[in-house]
């Protein structure tokens, strides 16, 4: 199938008539733990139009998955504090009651989870797991839901779909299970799809097949997609915009081409440097980001990335940089001394040059 992505440009009428259908404004999500309050999402704001793809990138623990679950409303009712706003097609998700969320899940927004083995019911046949949301949200009877299930399995590239529908998750390979999860998520033709590390644990060939399939189905259905991953290589050709997260915050956001052409945040450059490259010889040592992610239970003052950053100066360790606009349209970053000689407001241009010895980034 073609890896072509849908964008708002291909549907000018829809783009002109409707405002952004997903608006996240100053979203914060915190968890109560025995050691104190942990803020996993810290003041995130973003917008997304229907048909667009947003890539959310960052290391494990950066807040990507909690952000996607916060947008969906898939959070525990106890021990969680939220503030800010998430408006999806006019519906406020923060604080929404269970009945409102049930109406949205599956029918208008859905998620492809990271591990299909834990998101599928191991004692229920594949076909029944796909048919249930069709009966619940679409009002289909059993016969119609069964026929649609076979059609969906065919769409996601599963051979012998009628036979596979009778199988249990443990009887399928990892790639097949991921396709089943996609079939469930797409069953009711949602307008927004959250894909949380949809290719983790799959070999490279299967990863490409899954991402190509996702892009093809998105184009057919004019869905908006939020693609969550730790790999900049995955989002390089499959997204319209990228948001880079670190310590629960967006530290850089830009249209995809702009980001790769003019990175400003040292953390973004470090992520790119750690991406495996086909041009490297086999068994080449991967570049790593020195140090470890910050302790969100005891956040240090200043920029959270400063202890690991070759560009950090005294100000970085005491004052947290705000997210500011770059010269390029739609490009913003949170760094006192960004790459490329840019000047953050309040910092003289002469101080934004790259320090000696930092060429590794």
QUIFEN-V299500 format. One record per residue. N is the residue number from 1. RES is the residue in one small letter. PHI is phi in whole degrees, -180 to 180 (none if undefined). PSI is psi in whole degrees, -180 to 180 (none if undefined). NEAR is the number of other ideal C-beta (glycine too) atoms within 10 Angstrom. Layout:
n & res & phi & psi & near
N & RES & PHI & PSI & NEAR
N & RES & PHI & PSI & NEAR
This chain:
n & res & phi & psi & near
1 & x & none & 153 & 15
2 & x & -71 & 137 & 10
3 & x & -81 & 10 & 15
4 & x & -56 & 137 & 13
5 & x & -104 & 146 & 19
6 & x & -83 & 146 & 23
7 & x & -139 & 165 & 17
8 & x & -62 & -24 & 19
9 & x & -65 & -28 & 10
10 & x & -81 & -13 & 13
11 & x & -128 & 67 & 16
12 & x & -61 & -32 & 9
13 & x & -65 & -45 & 7
14 & x & -65 & -40 & 14
15 & x & -67 & -36 & 17
16 & x & -75 & -33 & 8
17 & x & -82 & -36 & 8
18 & x & -111 & 140 & 13
19 & x & -72 & 173 & 11
20 & x & -52 & 128 & 16
21 & x & -88 & -9 & 20
22 & x & -126 & 122 & 22
23 & x & -129 & 116 & 16
24 & x & -107 & 124 & 23
25 & x & -128 & 112 & 14
26 & x & 50 & 49 & 11
27 & x & -79 & 131 & 21
28 & x & -130 & 133 & 17
29 & x & -131 & 123 & 24
30 & x & -126 & 150 & 20
31 & x & -119 & 136 & 17
32 & x & -83 & 125 & 12
33 & x & -127 & 165 & 11
34 & x & -58 & -23 & 5
35 & x & -96 & -3 & 9
36 & x & 130 & -168 & 11
37 & x & -87 & 128 & 12
38 & x & -113 & 116 & 17
39 & x & -94 & 105 & 19
40 & x & -88 & -29 & 21
41 & x & -126 & 122 & 26
42 & x & -125 & 86 & 19
43 & x & 75 & 43 & 16
44 & x & -86 & 133 & 26
45 & x & -131 & 136 & 16
46 & x & -164 & 163 & 20
47 & x & -132 & 155 & 15
48 & x & -146 & 131 & 22
49 & x & -93 & 156 & 19
50 & x & -64 & 138 & 19
51 & x & 92 & -13 & 24
52 & x & -89 & 160 & 24
53 & x & -122 & 125 & 25
54 & x & -110 & 127 & 22
55 & x & -95 & 129 & 25
56 & x & -112 & 117 & 29
57 & x & -123 & 146 & 25
58 & x & 168 & 168 & 27
59 & x & -67 & 168 & 18
60 & x & -60 & 135 & 9
61 & x & 89 & 3 & 18
62 & x & -82 & -13 & 28
63 & x & 108 & 5 & 24
64 & x & -62 & -53 & 26
65 & x & -67 & -40 & 21
66 & x & -65 & -36 & 23
67 & x & -61 & -47 & 28
68 & x & -65 & -39 & 22
69 & x & -71 & -31 & 19
70 & x & -68 & -40 & 24
71 & x & -64 & -41 & 25
72 & x & -75 & -21 & 21
73 & x & 82 & 20 & 22
74 & x & -94 & 63 & 15
75 & x & -127 & 153 & 15
76 & x & -60 & 150 & 8
77 & x & -79 & -24 & 6
78 & x & -107 & 143 & 6
79 & x & 75 & 13 & 11
80 & x & -124 & 133 & 14
81 & x & -119 & 131 & 11
82 & x & -127 & 148 & 17
83 & x & -144 & 170 & 12
84 & x & 90 & -160 & 16
85 & x & -144 & 142 & 15
86 & x & -131 & 109 & 23
87 & x & -110 & 118 & 17
88 & x & -114 & 112 & 22
89 & x & 49 & 42 & 15
90 & x & 87 & -8 & 8
91 & x & -96 & 128 & 15
92 & x & -80 & 120 & 11
93 & x & -86 & -32 & 21
94 & x & -71 & 118 & 19
95 & x & 84 & 5 & 11
96 & x & -65 & 146 & 16
97 & x & -78 & 168 & 8
98 & x & -61 & -38 & 9
99 & x & -64 & -42 & 7
100 & x & -63 & -44 & 14
101 & x & -65 & -40 & 15
102 & x & -63 & -34 & 14
103 & x & -68 & -31 & 13
104 & x & -84 & -43 & 21
105 & x & -62 & 130 & 19
106 & x & 87 & -51 & 22
107 & x & -79 & -41 & 17
108 & x & -120 & -25 & 17
109 & x & -145 & 143 & 26
110 & x & -150 & 173 & 25
111 & x & -137 & 139 & 25
112 & x & -98 & 114 & 25
113 & x & -82 & 162 & 22
114 & x & -66 & -43 & 20
115 & x & -116 & 104 & 15
116 & x & -65 & -27 & 24
117 & x & -68 & -33 & 15
118 & x & -90 & -16 & 9
119 & x & -94 & -13 & 19
120 & x & -97 & 147 & 21
121 & x & -78 & 116 & 12
122 & x & -69 & -17 & 9
123 & x & -110 & 15 & 8
124 & x & -121 & 137 & 12
125 & x & -63 & 149 & 16
126 & x & -55 & -47 & 26
127 & x & -60 & -39 & 23
128 & x & -68 & -36 & 16
129 & x & -67 & -32 & 21
130 & x & -79 & -37 & 25
131 & x & -71 & -31 & 24
132 & x & -55 & -52 & 17
133 & x & -65 & -28 & 19
134 & x & -66 & -40 & 23
135 & x & -72 & -40 & 16
136 & x & -72 & -50 & 15
137 & x & -93 & -31 & 19
138 & x & -102 & -7 & 15
139 & x & 70 & 22 & 9
140 & x & -76 & 151 & 18
141 & x & -84 & 175 & 9
142 & x & -61 & -41 & 11
143 & x & -66 & -45 & 8
144 & x & -67 & -40 & 14
145 & x & -64 & -37 & 21
146 & x & -65 & -44 & 19
147 & x & -64 & -40 & 13
148 & x & -68 & -35 & 18
149 & x & -61 & -44 & 25
150 & x & -62 & -40 & 17
151 & x & -64 & -42 & 11
152 & x & -66 & -42 & 23
153 & x & -62 & -35 & 24
154 & x & -67 & -42 & 15
155 & x & -60 & -39 & 18
156 & x & -88 & 11 & 23
157 & x & 82 & 28 & 18
158 & x & -93 & 122 & 22
159 & x & -71 & 155 & 9
160 & x & 47 & 58 & 10
161 & x & -61 & -35 & 19
162 & x & -64 & -37 & 12
163 & x & -74 & -41 & 11
164 & x & -65 & -30 & 20
165 & x & -62 & -23 & 22
166 & x & -88 & -7 & 11
167 & x & -82 & 163 & 16
168 & x & -99 & 157 & 14
169 & x & -53 & -38 & 21
170 & x & -67 & -13 & 10
171 & x & -91 & -1 & 12
172 & x & -110 & 157 & 19
173 & x & -74 & 169 & 10
174 & x & -60 & -42 & 16
175 & x & -65 & -39 & 20
176 & x & -65 & -43 & 21
177 & x & -62 & -39 & 20
178 & x & -65 & -36 & 30
179 & x & -66 & -36 & 24
180 & x & -65 & -43 & 26
181 & x & -59 & -40 & 27
182 & x & -66 & -39 & 25
183 & x & -62 & -41 & 26
184 & x & -64 & -45 & 27
185 & x & -65 & -32 & 25
186 & x & -95 & -3 & 24
187 & x & -55 & -43 & 24
188 & x & -99 & 20 & 18
189 & x & 53 & 59 & 16
190 & x & -67 & 157 & 21
191 & x & -87 & -24 & 19
192 & x & -129 & 129 & 21
193 & x & -120 & 125 & 23
194 & x & -98 & 121 & 25
195 & x & -114 & 103 & 27
196 & x & -95 & 102 & 22
197 & x & 47 & 59 & 20
198 & x & -69 & -9 & 26
199 & x & -119 & 12 & 24
200 & x & -62 & 133 & 15
201 & x & 84 & -1 & 14
202 & x & -99 & 151 & 19
203 & x & -71 & 166 & 11
204 & x & -60 & -41 & 10
205 & x & -64 & -44 & 9
206 & x & -68 & -37 & 17
207 & x & -55 & -49 & 18
208 & x & -62 & -40 & 14
209 & x & -63 & -44 & 19
210 & x & -65 & -44 & 22
211 & x & -68 & -38 & 21
212 & x & -64 & -42 & 16
213 & x & -62 & -44 & 21
214 & x & -61 & -43 & 27
215 & x & -65 & -40 & 21
216 & x & -66 & -45 & 18
217 & x & -67 & -34 & 21
218 & x & -62 & -44 & 24
219 & x & -64 & -40 & 18
220 & x & -66 & -37 & 15
221 & x & -102 & -5 & 14
222 & x & 56 & 47 & 16
223 & x & -87 & 155 & 22
224 & x & -91 & 142 & 25
225 & x & -130 & 134 & 24
226 & x & -110 & 112 & 26
227 & x & -101 & 111 & 27
228 & x & -97 & 127 & 24
229 & x & -159 & 163 & 23
230 & x & -98 & -3 & 17
231 & x & -110 & 112 & 18
232 & x & -62 & -28 & 23
233 & x & -63 & -32 & 14
234 & x & -67 & -40 & 21
235 & x & -89 & -7 & 25
236 & x & -60 & -39 & 16
237 & x & -116 & 8 & 11
238 & x & -126 & 10 & 20
239 & x & -134 & 158 & 24
240 & x & -91 & -32 & 22
241 & x & -146 & 152 & 23
242 & x & -128 & 135 & 24
243 & x & -117 & 124 & 24
244 & x & -99 & 126 & 26
245 & x & -111 & 144 & 25
246 & x & -150 & 129 & 25
247 & x & 54 & 38 & 24
248 & x & 84 & -4 & 26
249 & x & -115 & 155 & 22
250 & x & -82 & 120 & 26
251 & x & -104 & -13 & 25
252 & x & -160 & 139 & 27
253 & x & -146 & 134 & 25
254 & x & -167 & 159 & 25
255 & x & -55 & 147 & 16
256 & x & -56 & -48 & 19
257 & x & -64 & -39 & 13
258 & x & -64 & -43 & 18
259 & x & -60 & -47 & 29
260 & x & -74 & -25 & 15
261 & x & -83 & -28 & 11
262 & x & -148 & 62 & 17
263 & x & -62 & 140 & 24
264 & x & -111 & -34 & 27
265 & x & -89 & 124 & 27
266 & x & -55 & -32 & 28
267 & x & -64 & -39 & 28
268 & x & -62 & -43 & 26
269 & x & -64 & -37 & 21
270 & x & -67 & -38 & 21
271 & x & -62 & -43 & 25
272 & x & -65 & -40 & 18
273 & x & -65 & -26 & 15
274 & x & -88 & 1 & 15
275 & x & -79 & 130 & 14
276 & x & -61 & 146 & 12
277 & x & -124 & 136 & 10
278 & x & -66 & -23 & 6
279 & x & -74 & -17 & 6
280 & x & -78 & 148 & 10
281 & x & -62 & 156 & 5
282 & x & -58 & 144 & 4
283 & x & 67 & 18 & 5
284 & x & -65 & 144 & 10
285 & x & -72 & 132 & 6
286 & x & -77 & 142 & 10
287 & x & -70 & 142 & 15
288 & x & -127 & 153 & 9
289 & x & -87 & 118 & 18
290 & x & -61 & 155 & 10
291 & x & 82 & -168 & 11
292 & x & -138 & 159 & 10
293 & x & -58 & 156 & 17
294 & x & -71 & 158 & 20
295 & x & -84 & 108 & 13
296 & x & -73 & -13 & 21
297 & x & -79 & -25 & 13
298 & x & -134 & 67 & 9
299 & x & -65 & 135 & 15
300 & x & -80 & 157 & 14
301 & x & -68 & 162 & 10
302 & x & 83 & -162 & 18
303 & x & -72 & 130 & 30
304 & x & -65 & -25 & 25
305 & x & -88 & -8 & 25
306 & x & -53 & -43 & 24
307 & x & -63 & -17 & 16
308 & x & -112 & 3 & 18
309 & x & -103 & 128 & 23
310 & x & -71 & -13 & 16
311 & x & -96 & -8 & 23
312 & x & -63 & 140 & 20
313 & x & -126 & -179 & 13
314 & x & -55 & -42 & 10
315 & x & -61 & -34 & 17
316 & x & -62 & -28 & 21
317 & x & -88 & -7 & 14
318 & x & -125 & -18 & 11
319 & x & -134 & 123 & 13
320 & x & -77 & 126 & 16
321 & x & -75 & 137 & 24
322 & x & -80 & 165 & 13
323 & x & -79 & 118 & 16
324 & x & -124 & 160 & 16
325 & x & -80 & 136 & 11
326 & x & -87 & 179 & 19
327 & x & -69 & -32 & 9
328 & x & -74 & 136 & 16
329 & x & -58 & 131 & 9
330 & x & 79 & 3 & 12
331 & x & -102 & 126 & 21
332 & x & -136 & 156 & 19
333 & x & -153 & 160 & 28
334 & x & -124 & 89 & 24
335 & x & -159 & 134 & 27
336 & x & -73 & -34 & 24
337 & x & -129 & 72 & 24
338 & x & -73 & 167 & 26
339 & x & -70 & 161 & 20
340 & x & 78 & 14 & 13
341 & x & 75 & 12 & 11
342 & x & -68 & 157 & 19
343 & x & -112 & 122 & 14
344 & x & -75 & 143 & 21
345 & x & -51 & 128 & 9
346 & x & 95 & -3 & 11
347 & x & -120 & 125 & 17
348 & x & -59 & 144 & 8
349 & x & -57 & -37 & 10
350 & x & -63 & -21 & 8
351 & x & -92 & -1 & 13
352 & x & -96 & 5 & 19
353 & x & -73 & 159 & 12
354 & x & -73 & 128 & 16
355 & x & -70 & 154 & 12
356 & x & -60 & 143 & 7
357 & x & 85 & 2 & 7
358 & x & -101 & 15 & 14
359 & x & -64 & -15 & 8
360 & x & -62 & -27 & 11
361 & x & -86 & none & 19
